[in-house]
């Protein structure tokens, strides 16, 4: 790895030599903004408005209902699913783009528990993204309360695995700290216990290399609106390993998951393959934007992205530690053990982030005291990481965060 | 009601005097097309591209993550839900726009069965739209098979109701025939049996007046991409009557249905009110298009739409019967007993519809032998109904449907 730069000029030099430099032009970023929140909402790809214009005005407006065939709308979940799968080390036919991450996790966990009928424990992590825990609660309640949800920690995970473990649900890259699990190793340990492994890839897809097939992962879900740049509330995805597809039965058995949706048969008969993970009619406008977003990542390649991502997070972590001793690094210090984000703790994190945003550095706050910064290497430069630390220094020096308007909390941050 | 016109000139005169005439201009309809498939995919409102341009380029592209607050993204499910509710006789706070119809039915039926714990029968209709039956199967399977799905007919519905009936799931306007249930009467009979009533309003919302609150309906779901003109695969909606909201617990307990989504609490705690029907992050691009679509209906008003709809379906049914004796009317002959569509039976219905589409009359085919024509009174004119019959007459006269290209079936029709 290139040594971490220690001056702004050195950052500029790295940016000038960056092999991913041209990819920044694929995005329509507002001038003067350092956008470090692509792990919450990826920015707008330049091509998205024109693609949406075509889908809306020509395909919907002019070709109308015929577009389900003539413009491949009906194939969108599988086509975009395969494109996402290619970023995740999944051979074609195993990923579908559909619904939300929460809905897809409901499908995956329900199916997993049905595949392990004698086992009654679901293991997750207390610090998992809450929707994963909430959905696990929902599945368990609907199954009559026979199952128990165990909230482990990374340290107690192995001890939590046993002969009763049916499935393990973990988020590969922690949303709050950026800590990343060793996917192959954890998957192997879960399999050794006879359980199924479900990975939530919300902060991994498009951010870090993932090898689902090679790691022997059973099921996975993830998000389209973060590093995949699919737009606000973009469709999510679900991965079902080919070897499990015949046994995969999920309760959201809507007509688009039927073997013959337009035969209007009276009883549900699941489609072969990944199609059975679908439920209702695909949201074509949202799917079209997601397809563009996925293509921005595919054009760069995951290995090149990972190399730059590690350089950026290392730079930011080093500079923040050197220049801002008031904050504590909440992410792993080894870049190999974290995703594409750096989290810093400060007791006034909410107000500090509001002050930073007002100074053009957009990250986000995560309760109770976390400043979260995402470094999407497609469009974030070394100078952005450098400048973000400089602005943070200003906010701390001026105590700008004390201002009442930064203290007043808003609904979403 | 105005007498049914018997000449094309009389149709032109009715269109010239039509109080809804100007509303057709709210749509971007391709020239030369008679679009009678708004019950499958509503056409493009003229305002949608500019609204989407703003949401995409300014809100997403420029304002980025801040738009969740500053542009009301986070409120979209409730705000659009209330707008839909106003078309359905539902006071504010009872409808949310979210997910697909299938996913919403899963929520509604799951919650209903939990509210009737001692009862084990779900009653639906054999001729219901299949996804409703498939979803009922999915819910029942996940609840461990304690429940039974009874597929009644309109004639055997009353006999199917009994002390074991937990919930009844019916589609208000039948997708294949257009036959419409008497919502208040059926709801009252279901309540007399102690069961909960769930209406699927896929072919009702924006098509016929509905009075959910007045009829005492318990739960309802419906579709955004048909008569609400929300675009292909638009978000759907769910209605939970206020009196049931405190007891409404649904298993798709994702973070957006939590009382405090951004507090990241470890355990699920449902939001007050209709918010608990939400699950994942709202699909903002699709929501924005839906919001425009709903506004096109609201601008006209349901009573005026219904009056014109009955005139159009009566005209088409009368002319088709008079001029095309080869087809049989499959819809109720009394306009008060049907929705906004007319279905005709012909043994070669698939090929006949393909030939009609090639002649600029777009309806759709429903297996096995149904030609389906939707009359959305916002943009369909009396001359359109007249011309559609004339083209059907031509297709039958020329036997154009025999051509091989019309016989070859496509995936979606």
HADDOCK unambig.tbl for C-alpha pairs under 7 A between the chains (distance, minus, plus):
assign (segid A and resid 28 and name CA) (segid B and resid 61 and name CA) 6.31 0.50 0.50
assign (segid A and resid 29 and name CA) (segid B and resid 61 and name CA) 6.68 0.50 0.50
assign (segid A and resid 29 and name CA) (segid B and resid 62 and name CA) 6.86 0.50 0.50
assign (segid A and resid 30 and name CA) (segid B and resid 62 and name CA) 5.35 0.50 0.50
assign (segid A and resid 41 and name CA) (segid B and resid 65 and name CA) 6.01 0.50 0.50
assign (segid A and resid 43 and name CA) (segid B and resid 61 and name CA) 6.20 0.50 0.50
assign (segid A and resid 43 and name CA) (segid B and resid 64 and name CA) 6.75 0.50 0.50
assign (segid A and resid 44 and name CA) (segid B and resid 60 and name CA) 6.54 0.50 0.50
assign (segid A and resid 44 and name CA) (segid B and resid 61 and name CA) 4.91 0.50 0.50
assign (segid A and resid 49 and name CA) (segid B and resid 53 and name CA) 6.94 0.50 0.50
assign (segid A and resid 49 and name CA) (segid B and resid 56 and name CA) 6.85 0.50 0.50
assign (segid A and resid 53 and name CA) (segid B and resid 49 and name CA) 6.93 0.50 0.50
assign (segid A and resid 56 and name CA) (segid B and resid 49 and name CA) 6.86 0.50 0.50
assign (segid A and resid 60 and name CA) (segid B and resid 44 and name CA) 6.54 0.50 0.50
assign (segid A and resid 61 and name CA) (segid B and resid 28 and name CA) 6.32 0.50 0.50
assign (segid A and resid 61 and name CA) (segid B and resid 29 and name CA) 6.67 0.50 0.50
assign (segid A and resid 61 and name CA) (segid B and resid 43 and name CA) 6.21 0.50 0.50
assign (segid A and resid 61 and name CA) (segid B and resid 44 and name CA) 4.92 0.50 0.50
assign (segid A and resid 62 and name CA) (segid B and resid 29 and name CA) 6.85 0.50 0.50
assign (segid A and resid 62 and name CA) (segid B and resid 30 and name CA) 5.35 0.50 0.50
assign (segid A and resid 64 and name CA) (segid B and resid 43 and name CA) 6.76 0.50 0.50
assign (segid A and resid 65 and name CA) (segid B and resid 41 and name CA) 6.00 0.50 0.50
assign (segid A and resid 68 and name CA) (segid B and resid 412 and name CA) 6.45 0.50 0.50
assign (segid A and resid 69 and name CA) (segid B and resid 411 and name CA) 6.78 0.50 0.50
assign (segid A and resid 69 and name CA) (segid B and resid 412 and name CA) 6.25 0.50 0.50
assign (segid A and resid 99 and name CA) (segid B and resid 99 and name CA) 6.85 0.50 0.50
assign (segid A and resid 100 and name CA) (segid B and resid 280 and name CA) 5.57 0.50 0.50
assign (segid A and resid 100 and name CA) (segid B and resid 281 and name CA) 6.89 0.50 0.50
assign (segid A and resid 101 and name CA) (segid B and resid 280 and name CA) 6.86 0.50 0.50
assign (segid A and resid 102 and name CA) (segid B and resid 254 and name CA) 5.64 0.50 0.50
assign (segid A and resid 102 and name CA) (segid B and resid 279 and name CA) 6.74 0.50 0.50
assign (segid A and resid 102 and name CA) (segid B and resid 280 and name CA) 5.57 0.50 0.50
assign (segid A and resid 103 and name CA) (segid B and resid 252 and name CA) 6.69 0.50 0.50
assign (segid A and resid 106 and name CA) (segid B and resid 252 and name CA) 6.95 0.50 0.50
assign (segid A and resid 130 and name CA) (segid B and resid 255 and name CA) 6.80 0.50 0.50
assign (segid A and resid 130 and name CA) (segid B and resid 264 and name CA) 5.82 0.50 0.50
assign (segid A and resid 130 and name CA) (segid B and resid 265 and name CA) 6.75 0.50 0.50
assign (segid A and resid 130 and name CA) (segid B and resid 266 and name CA) 5.99 0.50 0.50
assign (segid A and resid 131 and name CA) (segid B and resid 254 and name CA) 5.06 0.50 0.50
assign (segid A and resid 131 and name CA) (segid B and resid 255 and name CA) 4.71 0.50 0.50
assign (segid A and resid 134 and name CA) (segid B and resid 253 and name CA) 5.74 0.50 0.50
assign (segid A and resid 134 and name CA) (segid B and resid 254 and name CA) 5.90 0.50 0.50
assign (segid A and resid 134 and name CA) (segid B and resid 255 and name CA) 6.97 0.50 0.50
assign (segid A and resid 134 and name CA) (segid B and resid 267 and name CA) 6.30 0.50 0.50
assign (segid A and resid 134 and name CA) (segid B and resid 268 and name CA) 5.13 0.50 0.50
assign (segid A and resid 135 and name CA) (segid B and resid 252 and name CA) 6.25 0.50 0.50
assign (segid A and resid 135 and name CA) (segid B and resid 253 and name CA) 5.36 0.50 0.50
assign (segid A and resid 135 and name CA) (segid B and resid 254 and name CA) 5.70 0.50 0.50
assign (segid A and resid 138 and name CA) (segid B and resid 251 and name CA) 4.30 0.50 0.50
assign (segid A and resid 138 and name CA) (segid B and resid 252 and name CA) 6.06 0.50 0.50
assign (segid A and resid 138 and name CA) (segid B and resid 253 and name CA) 5.62 0.50 0.50
assign (segid A and resid 139 and name CA) (segid B and resid 251 and name CA) 6.20 0.50 0.50
assign (segid A and resid 142 and name CA) (segid B and resid 143 and name CA) 6.19 0.50 0.50
assign (segid A and resid 142 and name CA) (segid B and resid 251 and name CA) 6.32 0.50 0.50
assign (segid A and resid 143 and name CA) (segid B and resid 142 and name CA) 6.18 0.50 0.50
assign (segid A and resid 143 and name CA) (segid B and resid 143 and name CA) 5.65 0.50 0.50
assign (segid A and resid 144 and name CA) (segid B and resid 143 and name CA) 6.97 0.50 0.50
assign (segid A and resid 232 and name CA) (segid B and resid 283 and name CA) 6.24 0.50 0.50
assign (segid A and resid 232 and name CA) (segid B and resid 284 and name CA) 5.55 0.50 0.50
assign (segid A and resid 233 and name CA) (segid B and resid 281 and name CA) 5.23 0.50 0.50
assign (segid A and resid 233 and name CA) (segid B and resid 282 and name CA) 5.07 0.50 0.50
assign (segid A and resid 233 and name CA) (segid B and resid 283 and name CA) 3.92 0.50 0.50
assign (segid A and resid 233 and name CA) (segid B and resid 284 and name CA) 5.69 0.50 0.50
assign (segid A and resid 234 and name CA) (segid B and resid 283 and name CA) 5.66 0.50 0.50
assign (segid A and resid 251 and name CA) (segid B and resid 138 and name CA) 4.30 0.50 0.50
assign (segid A and resid 251 and name CA) (segid B and resid 139 and name CA) 6.22 0.50 0.50
assign (segid A and resid 251 and name CA) (segid B and resid 142 and name CA) 6.34 0.50 0.50
assign (segid A and resid 252 and name CA) (segid B and resid 103 and name CA) 6.68 0.50 0.50
assign (segid A and resid 252 and name CA) (segid B and resid 106 and name CA) 6.93 0.50 0.50
assign (segid A and resid 252 and name CA) (segid B and resid 135 and name CA) 6.24 0.50 0.50
assign (segid A and resid 252 and name CA) (segid B and resid 138 and name CA) 6.06 0.50 0.50
assign (segid A and resid 253 and name CA) (segid B and resid 134 and name CA) 5.73 0.50 0.50
assign (segid A and resid 253 and name CA) (segid B and resid 135 and name CA) 5.35 0.50 0.50
assign (segid A and resid 253 and name CA) (segid B and resid 138 and name CA) 5.62 0.50 0.50
assign (segid A and resid 254 and name CA) (segid B and resid 102 and name CA) 5.63 0.50 0.50
assign (segid A and resid 254 and name CA) (segid B and resid 131 and name CA) 5.06 0.50 0.50
assign (segid A and resid 254 and name CA) (segid B and resid 134 and name CA) 5.90 0.50 0.50
assign (segid A and resid 254 and name CA) (segid B and resid 135 and name CA) 5.69 0.50 0.50
assign (segid A and resid 255 and name CA) (segid B and resid 130 and name CA) 6.79 0.50 0.50
assign (segid A and resid 255 and name CA) (segid B and resid 131 and name CA) 4.71 0.50 0.50
assign (segid A and resid 255 and name CA) (segid B and resid 134 and name CA) 6.98 0.50 0.50
assign (segid A and resid 262 and name CA) (segid B and resid 412 and name CA) 6.81 0.50 0.50
assign (segid A and resid 263 and name CA) (segid B and resid 367 and name CA) 6.58 0.50 0.50
assign (segid A and resid 264 and name CA) (segid B and resid 130 and name CA) 5.82 0.50 0.50
assign (segid A and resid 265 and name CA) (segid B and resid 130 and name CA) 6.76 0.50 0.50
assign (segid A and resid 266 and name CA) (segid B and resid 130 and name CA) 5.99 0.50 0.50
assign (segid A and resid 267 and name CA) (segid B and resid 134 and name CA) 6.32 0.50 0.50
assign (segid A and resid 268 and name CA) (segid B and resid 134 and name CA) 5.12 0.50 0.50
assign (segid A and resid 279 and name CA) (segid B and resid 102 and name CA) 6.72 0.50 0.50
assign (segid A and resid 280 and name CA) (segid B and resid 100 and name CA) 5.57 0.50 0.50
assign (segid A and resid 280 and name CA) (segid B and resid 101 and name CA) 6.85 0.50 0.50
assign (segid A and resid 280 and name CA) (segid B and resid 102 and name CA) 5.56 0.50 0.50
assign (segid A and resid 281 and name CA) (segid B and resid 100 and name CA) 6.88 0.50 0.50
assign (segid A and resid 281 and name CA) (segid B and resid 233 and name CA) 5.23 0.50 0.50
assign (segid A and resid 282 and name CA) (segid B and resid 233 and name CA) 5.08 0.50 0.50
assign (segid A and resid 283 and name CA) (segid B and resid 232 and name CA) 6.23 0.50 0.50
assign (segid A and resid 283 and name CA) (segid B and resid 233 and name CA) 3.93 0.50 0.50
assign (segid A and resid 283 and name CA) (segid B and resid 234 and name CA) 5.65 0.50 0.50
assign (segid A and resid 284 and name CA) (segid B and resid 232 and name CA) 5.56 0.50 0.50
assign (segid A and resid 284 and name CA) (segid B and resid 233 and name CA) 5.72 0.50 0.50
assign (segid A and resid 285 and name CA) (segid B and resid 285 and name CA) 6.99 0.50 0.50
assign (segid A and resid 285 and name CA) (segid B and resid 286 and name CA) 6.07 0.50 0.50
assign (segid A and resid 286 and name CA) (segid B and resid 285 and name CA) 6.08 0.50 0.50
assign (segid A and resid 286 and name CA) (segid B and resid 286 and name CA) 5.91 0.50 0.50
assign (segid A and resid 367 and name CA) (segid B and resid 263 and name CA) 6.56 0.50 0.50
assign (segid A and resid 411 and name CA) (segid B and resid 69 and name CA) 6.71 0.50 0.50
assign (segid A and resid 412 and name CA) (segid B and resid 68 and name CA) 6.37 0.50 0.50
assign (segid A and resid 412 and name CA) (segid B and resid 69 and name CA) 6.20 0.50 0.50
assign (segid A and resid 412 and name CA) (segid B and resid 262 and name CA) 6.85 0.50 0.50
